[in-house]
Amino acid sequence: MKWNEVQNIYPDQFVKFEILHSFEKDDKEIVEEVALIGPVKEEDATRELLNCKNRTLVYHTSKEKVEVIIRKNIGLRRYL
């Protein structure tokens, strides 16, 4: 399902979905296709997002497109 279809079904609310297809551009992952899991109440959105695993996200449908910032692992420093 495309993001604009999700926006039409659930306008101006949080939804939970699994990423099916995406691509990287600069330091962002742009999501093109999702598998909709369902709407999420606003008061539960943060908790649901923190419990997401793998390619599952909670996102608000007011956003024009789904962009996720990719943070590179910079490693840990070890002191002797």
MDAnalysis code that builds the backbone (N, CA, C; Angstrom):
import MDAnalysis as mda
import numpy as np

u = mda.Universe.empty(240, n_residues=80, atom_resindex=np.repeat(np.arange(80), 3), trajectory=True)
u.add_TopologyAttr("name", ["N", "CA", "C"] * 80)
u.add_TopologyAttr("resid", np.arange(1, 81))
u.add_TopologyAttr("resname", ["MET", "LYS", "TRP", "ASN", "GLU", "VAL", "GLN", "ASN", "ILE", "TYR", "PRO", "ASP", "GLN", "PHE", "VAL", "LYS", "PHE", "GLU", "ILE", "LEU", "HIS", "SER", "PHE", "GLU", "LYS", "ASP", "ASP", "LYS", "GLU", "ILE", "VAL", "GLU", "GLU", "VAL", "ALA", "LEU", "ILE", "GLY", "PRO", "VAL", "LYS", "GLU", "GLU", "ASP", "ALA", "THR", "ARG", "GLU", "LEU", "LEU", "ASN", "CYS", "LYS", "ASN", "ARG", "THR", "LEU", "VAL", "TYR", "HIS", "THR", "SER", "LYS", "GLU", "LYS", "VAL", "GLU", "VAL", "ILE", "ILE", "ARG", "LYS", "ASN", "ILE", "GLY", "LEU", "ARG", "ARG", "TYR", "LEU"])
u.atoms.positions = np.array([
    [0.851, -1.161, 0.000],
    [0.000, 0.000, 0.000],
    [0.905, 1.234, 0.000],
    [0.579, 2.200, -0.790],
    [1.333, 3.450, -0.867],
    [0.949, 4.356, 0.312],
    [1.867, 5.264, 0.677],
    [1.640, 6.142, 1.820],
    [0.420, 7.033, 1.621],
    [0.215, 7.544, 0.400],
    [-0.941, 8.430, 0.182],
    [-2.265, 7.677, 0.360],
    [-2.295, 6.375, 0.117],
    [-3.498, 5.579, 0.366],
    [-3.771, 5.491, 1.872],
    [-2.702, 5.308, 2.639],
    [-2.845, 5.259, 4.101],
    [-3.367, 6.601, 4.613],
    [-2.844, 7.708, 4.067],
    [-3.299, 9.038, 4.467],
    [-4.779, 9.239, 4.170],
    [-5.267, 8.704, 3.061],
    [-6.688, 8.836, 2.721],
    [-7.580, 8.019, 3.647],
    [-7.105, 6.851, 4.069],
    [-7.900, 5.981, 4.935],
    [-7.928, 6.509, 6.373],
    [-6.765, 6.958, 6.869],
    [-6.637, 7.438, 8.247],
    [-6.070, 8.856, 8.260],
    [-6.869, 9.855, 7.926],
    [-6.352, 11.229, 7.896],
    [-6.040, 11.768, 9.295],
    [-4.902, 12.446, 9.406],
    [-4.497, 13.169, 10.606],
    [-4.516, 12.328, 11.878],
    [-3.883, 11.149, 11.823],
    [-3.730, 10.325, 13.013],
    [-2.511, 9.424, 12.884],
    [-2.119, 8.819, 13.995],
    [-0.981, 7.912, 13.997],
    [-1.415, 6.546, 13.473],
    [-0.515, 5.913, 12.708],
    [-0.755, 4.563, 12.225],
    [0.508, 3.730, 12.436],
    [0.308, 2.443, 12.596],
    [1.421, 1.501, 12.730],
    [1.477, 0.687, 11.448],
    [2.685, 0.511, 10.921],
    [2.839, -0.231, 9.672],
    [4.201, -0.897, 9.608],
    [4.329, -1.830, 8.676],
    [5.602, -2.486, 8.397],
    [6.101, -1.988, 7.050],
    [7.383, -1.686, 6.956],
    [7.970, -1.200, 5.708],
    [8.158, -2.374, 4.756],
    [7.571, -2.265, 3.556],
    [7.728, -3.300, 2.543],
    [8.793, -2.932, 1.518],
    [8.814, -1.666, 1.103],
    [9.785, -1.218, 0.106],
    [10.247, 0.199, 0.429],
    [11.562, 0.391, 0.392],
    [12.131, 1.711, 0.653],
    [13.470, 1.830, -0.061],
    [13.991, 3.051, -0.106],
    [15.315, 3.278, -0.684],
    [16.033, 4.345, 0.126],
    [17.362, 4.349, 0.014],
    [18.165, 5.323, 0.747],
    [18.534, 6.482, -0.150],
    [18.427, 7.680, 0.401],
    [18.828, 8.896, -0.306],
    [19.515, 9.778, 0.718],
    [20.772, 10.104, 0.449],
    [21.606, 10.845, 1.394],
    [21.650, 10.086, 2.720],
    [21.211, 10.682, 3.789],
    [21.232, 10.011, 5.095],
    [19.820, 9.657, 5.560],
    [18.907, 9.443, 4.601],
    [17.513, 9.128, 4.933],
    [17.048, 7.875, 4.198],
    [16.132, 7.171, 4.841],
    [15.451, 6.050, 4.203],
    [14.062, 6.555, 3.824],
    [13.754, 6.527, 2.538],
    [12.462, 6.979, 2.032],
    [11.584, 5.747, 1.833],
    [10.459, 5.715, 2.512],
    [9.560, 4.562, 2.465],
    [8.538, 4.772, 1.356],
    [8.416, 3.778, 0.478],
    [7.457, 3.863, -0.631],
    [6.219, 3.002, -0.405],
    [6.405, 1.767, 0.069],
    [5.271, 0.862, 0.271],
    [5.263, 0.340, 1.692],
    [4.063, 0.245, 2.256],
    [3.900, -0.228, 3.628],
    [2.786, -1.267, 3.702],
    [2.854, -2.086, 4.750],
    [1.766, -3.004, 5.081],
    [1.127, -2.446, 6.348],
    [-0.047, -1.909, 6.212],
    [-0.734, -1.242, 7.310],
    [-1.143, -2.246, 8.379],
    [-0.794, -1.945, 9.621],
    [-1.212, -2.778, 10.751],
    [-2.475, -2.194, 11.367],
    [-2.515, -0.857, 11.505],
    [-3.729, -0.232, 12.012],
    [-3.467, 1.117, 12.647],
    [-4.544, 1.815, 13.014],
    [-4.402, 3.123, 13.666],
    [-3.935, 2.959, 15.111],
    [-3.305, 4.010, 15.615],
    [-2.814, 4.025, 16.997],
    [-3.348, 5.292, 17.654],
    [-3.873, 5.155, 18.872],
    [-4.347, 6.328, 19.610],
    [-3.169, 7.240, 19.908],
    [-3.439, 8.538, 19.915],
    [-2.371, 9.517, 20.130],
    [-1.649, 9.302, 21.457],
    [-2.388, 8.967, 22.492],
    [-1.759, 8.776, 23.804],
    [-0.919, 7.501, 23.873],
    [-1.118, 6.571, 22.937],
    [-0.349, 5.316, 22.917],
    [0.771, 5.320, 21.884],
    [0.896, 6.371, 21.084],
    [1.822, 6.386, 19.949],
    [3.283, 6.225, 20.373],
    [3.710, 6.933, 21.396],
    [5.111, 6.852, 21.825],
    [5.445, 5.456, 22.328],
    [4.572, 4.894, 23.146],
    [4.811, 3.543, 23.676],
    [4.864, 2.517, 22.552],
    [3.945, 2.634, 21.593],
    [3.929, 1.716, 20.453],
    [5.209, 1.833, 19.631],
    [5.669, 3.055, 19.407],
    [6.896, 3.265, 18.632],
    [8.094, 2.649, 19.335],
    [8.185, 2.836, 20.647],
    [9.305, 2.273, 21.394],
    [9.288, 0.745, 21.398],
    [8.132, 0.145, 21.221],
    [8.013, -1.313, 21.187],
    [8.175, -1.891, 19.785],
    [8.335, -1.037, 18.781],
    [8.477, -1.513, 17.399],
    [9.805, -2.224, 17.207],
    [9.787, -3.264, 16.400],
    [10.991, -4.032, 16.105],
    [11.157, -4.131, 14.589],
    [12.383, -4.370, 14.177],
    [12.733, -4.577, 12.772],
    [12.248, -3.444, 11.884],
    [11.336, -3.729, 10.974],
    [10.905, -2.746, 9.975],
    [9.501, -2.221, 10.255],
    [9.123, -2.171, 11.525],
    [7.811, -1.669, 11.924],
    [7.965, -0.253, 12.485],
    [7.034, 0.639, 12.112],
    [7.070, 2.028, 12.549],
    [5.689, 2.516, 12.951],
    [5.673, 3.587, 13.740],
    [4.465, 4.359, 14.022],
    [4.746, 5.745, 13.470],
    [3.837, 6.269, 12.650],
    [4.063, 7.544, 11.971],
    [2.744, 8.283, 11.842],
    [2.794, 9.598, 11.788],
    [1.581, 10.407, 11.689],
    [1.256, 10.677, 10.222],
    [-0.003, 10.546, 9.857],
    [-0.404, 10.679, 8.450],
    [-0.431, 12.118, 7.957],
    [-0.188, 13.086, 8.819],
    [-0.110, 14.473, 8.360],
    [1.189, 14.734, 7.597],
    [2.167, 13.857, 7.756],
    [3.442, 14.001, 7.058],
    [3.275, 13.630, 5.586],
    [3.876, 14.429, 4.708],
    [3.735, 14.225, 3.269],
    [4.310, 12.895, 2.811],
    [5.492, 12.534, 3.340],
    [6.097, 11.248, 3.010],
    [6.818, 10.708, 4.234],
    [7.109, 9.419, 4.208],
    [7.772, 8.770, 5.334],
    [9.272, 8.805, 5.094],
    [9.981, 9.555, 5.934],
    [11.435, 9.650, 5.868],
    [12.007, 9.304, 7.231],
    [12.950, 8.371, 7.250],
    [13.587, 7.962, 8.488],
    [15.067, 8.313, 8.390],
    [15.573, 9.052, 9.358],
    [16.985, 9.424, 9.367],
    [17.817, 8.208, 9.753],
    [18.836, 7.934, 8.964],
    [19.719, 6.795, 9.215],
    [20.921, 7.285, 10.005],
    [21.109, 6.698, 11.158],
    [22.274, 7.050, 11.978],
    [23.292, 5.927, 11.842],
    [24.489, 6.287, 11.461],
    [25.564, 5.313, 11.297],
    [26.164, 4.978, 12.657],
    [26.556, 3.725, 12.816],
    [27.238, 3.327, 14.042],
    [28.638, 3.922, 14.026],
    [28.948, 4.695, 15.043],
    [30.262, 5.306, 15.088],
    [31.217, 4.523, 15.971],
    [30.712, 3.502, 16.607],
    [31.555, 2.653, 17.437],
    [31.706, 3.196, 18.850],
    [32.373, 2.419, 19.660],
    [32.611, 2.796, 21.053],
    [34.106, 2.992, 21.261],
    [34.430, 3.915, 22.116],
    [35.838, 4.119, 22.462],
    [36.152, 3.332, 23.733],
    [37.327, 2.811, 23.737],
    [37.732, 2.032, 24.884],
    [38.964, 2.681, 25.518],
    [38.915, 2.894, 26.799],
    [40.035, 3.502, 27.530],
    [40.775, 2.428, 28.288],
    [42.056, 2.504, 28.239],
    [42.877, 1.549, 28.980],
    [43.322, 2.106, 30.306],
])
